[in-house]
Amino acid sequence: MKHLLRSALPLLGHWLLASLPLLLMLAAMHLFLGSLESIDMHWRVHRLEHPDFRRFMDIFTDWGHLPLYFILLWMLVRGWRRGIARDVRYVLTFAVLQAFVGFLLVRMMKIGFGKPRPDTGGLARPITMDPSYHGMPSGHTTESFGAALSAVFGLKRWWLTPLLGCYAAATAFSRVYFSNHDSLDLLMGWLLGSYVAFGAAFLADVRWRNIFRISTWT
């Protein structure tokens, strides 16, 4: 138990530091722009008046995940070449969790909740395949924070943690900017991405082979 707490405390510090840019951004939007509807309208007008910035945000919303995956791929290759089995297990565990949570679970939640996107409006339509009602949660935010936090937990570089947090927050912001999601969708995506990262950090140390052997003996 003491070992678990000792390993969890540094992760909590990195998690808070990496999450701070997103949380501050959402707080600032609500403080200065107001309600969810006011925030959406503000960025709609901004898109029309600033086409260069809109094209810049297109990069984040379309390709924002790739650099994060390249970092994790580098961690996997480095661990493999140096014979660091824990690093290899860690990245592979992340990949499994990211596939399950970031793709399968998020898709099921989107269909189940049926929350309208900001550019759709209206009431929720639970159990729907209409992508216009797949607002909750934000898949981009889940994926970007799942990858960014996993890289943060794997590298444990205090100077790098806020940088990756800002990058993931920018990718998440792009979804609000283009009226695909609102703040609540981003928060849910952030929580799911956090689950991926914490899950990878703790499950990578589980000796599944030993557990399977014990279960077969009993």
Disulfide bonds with the S-S distance in Angstrom:
none
